[in-house]
Amino acid sequence: MKAIRLVILFFLCSAVAPAQSLYFPPLSGSAWETVSPSSLGWDEAAIPALYDYLQSTNTKAFLVLKDGRIAIEKYFDTFSRDSLWYWASAGKTMTAALVGIAQQEGFLSIEDRSSKWLGASWTSLPPDKEELITIRHQLTMTSGLDDGTGDKDCTLPSCLVYEADAGARWAYHNAPYTLLDSVIASATKLTLNQWYVTRMRSKIGMNGAYLPSGPYNNVLFTTPRSMARFGLLILNKGVWSSTAILTDTAYIRQMLTPSQQLNRSYGYLWWLNGQPTHMLPETQIVFGGPLNPDAPVDMFAALGKNGQLLNVVPSRNLVFVRMGNDPDERLLVPTNLNNEIWKRLNPVLRFMTDAEQIPVPTTSIALSMHPHPVADRVVFDVELGAPGHGDVAVFDALGRRVATIAAGAFTPGTSRIVFDTAREGLRPGLYFVRLRTQDGNVTRTIVVTR
């Protein structure tokens, strides 16, 4: 039922969003046109609650662009618009764009075998299995390499072992992604930073650079406004004002739509909302429903550890950036935080206002919890819009059911369930809680700390 509502909202948003020309700030200096939330018809009275939540979750910077202009810009503590911060895995999306530019300039093809640019024996796989892996597999997290070897960042051949044939398994694995840096360098004969500066940074007025993070990774550091510039570029399909940066329209389309059938909520290193199912890092469970149910269905996102977020909503010409830390710091991809921000941002944007007059099914299910992370006991609130049968179950990171919290008939309204993680023998780590009824299912991530 909720999926039907999301589809209706998607078409409604597309229909009511006026055609607006995008504004692009100058390539240098701090000038950037602004627009007041009230002039957009937004509810300014809802902004303080949004700021309170952002501050309570260790946010450092938050920006919202509407039609390219800054509508909301807030910094916390000593952070400012000129402060540099890391993108973490949100930077994967920049890598996707840089690979696309390398392909459009003829330096490589994403159909190339990875060994063409990384050399033979870049993994410990038998040659016939290694030759199955292409750049496309690295972009889509379907290399088939084992992500459970202990160090997911390690790019040494000894760390890259066989789990499945390329294309047969989706797993969020940093190592094969990180090696795209070497693919770019090998194909273009430029370092990653040289390629970033000449093909992206100087073209759209960004700043920052890739810096080493540990023995294997390179992490992009920029200001929040630079991240917003990148979001604006992708919103405009690779064109900055009148300057084409990523002109391969087929590549852009593939980058921002389901790249394979295993995890439909993943493109080329971008996370996609509005899909019927999704997968998450460190698990092989396929969850029902969209990645962020409270976000617009056409939203796509760059998501990085500790809450580095870049969301782009084409139907609304909207971009938002969040940088900072995150209480759920164990999560590689902060989907929960992203959704919680949307819950507070929606009242500001009045996203639901235009849909209130449209009749939609009222039956819905929801699952919320507190506190989080969990030391011992956690309280779950199960909300149903109609009577139903189902269960609430806990799964570990490998997708194994480790506990059933409740099962049977559920009555309409909110039911409260207290779950004792210590008594159930849950060790510290990452788990998934699923509420399933005949109307669908919702899943929440929990971290047990004890």
Secondary structure as GFF3:
##gff-version 3
##sequence-region A 1 450
A	DSSP	alpha_helix	2	16	.	.	.	ID=ss1
A	DSSP	three_ten_helix	37	40	.	.	.	ID=ss2
A	DSSP	three_ten_helix	44	46	.	.	.	ID=ss3
A	DSSP	alpha_helix	47	56	.	.	.	ID=ss4
A	DSSP	beta_strand	59	66	.	.	.	ID=ss5
A	DSSP	beta_strand	69	75	.	.	.	ID=ss6
A	DSSP	beta_strand	85	86	.	.	.	ID=ss7
A	DSSP	three_ten_helix	88	91	.	.	.	ID=ss8
A	DSSP	alpha_helix	92	104	.	.	.	ID=ss9
A	DSSP	alpha_helix	115	118	.	.	.	ID=ss10
A	DSSP	alpha_helix	127	130	.	.	.	ID=ss11
A	DSSP	alpha_helix	135	140	.	.	.	ID=ss12
A	DSSP	three_ten_helix	157	159	.	.	.	ID=ss13
A	DSSP	alpha_helix	174	178	.	.	.	ID=ss14
A	DSSP	alpha_helix	180	188	.	.	.	ID=ss15
A	DSSP	alpha_helix	192	196	.	.	.	ID=ss16
A	DSSP	pi_helix	197	201	.	.	.	ID=ss17
A	DSSP	alpha_helix	202	204	.	.	.	ID=ss18
A	DSSP	beta_strand	209	213	.	.	.	ID=ss19
A	DSSP	beta_strand	217	222	.	.	.	ID=ss20
A	DSSP	alpha_helix	224	235	.	.	.	ID=ss21
A	DSSP	beta_strand	239	240	.	.	.	ID=ss22
A	DSSP	beta_strand	243	244	.	.	.	ID=ss23
A	DSSP	alpha_helix	249	255	.	.	.	ID=ss24
A	DSSP	beta_strand	271	272	.	.	.	ID=ss25
A	DSSP	beta_strand	277	278	.	.	.	ID=ss26
A	DSSP	beta_strand	287	288	.	.	.	ID=ss27
A	DSSP	beta_strand	300	304	.	.	.	ID=ss28
A	DSSP	beta_strand	308	313	.	.	.	ID=ss29
A	DSSP	three_ten_helix	314	316	.	.	.	ID=ss30
A	DSSP	beta_strand	318	324	.	.	.	ID=ss31
A	DSSP	alpha_helix	335	349	.	.	.	ID=ss32
A	DSSP	three_ten_helix	353	355	.	.	.	ID=ss33
A	DSSP	beta_strand	365	370	.	.	.	ID=ss34
A	DSSP	beta_strand	377	384	.	.	.	ID=ss35
A	DSSP	beta_strand	388	396	.	.	.	ID=ss36
A	DSSP	beta_strand	401	410	.	.	.	ID=ss37
A	DSSP	beta_strand	413	420	.	.	.	ID=ss38
A	DSSP	beta_strand	429	437	.	.	.	ID=ss39
A	DSSP	beta_strand	440	448	.	.	.	ID=ss40
###
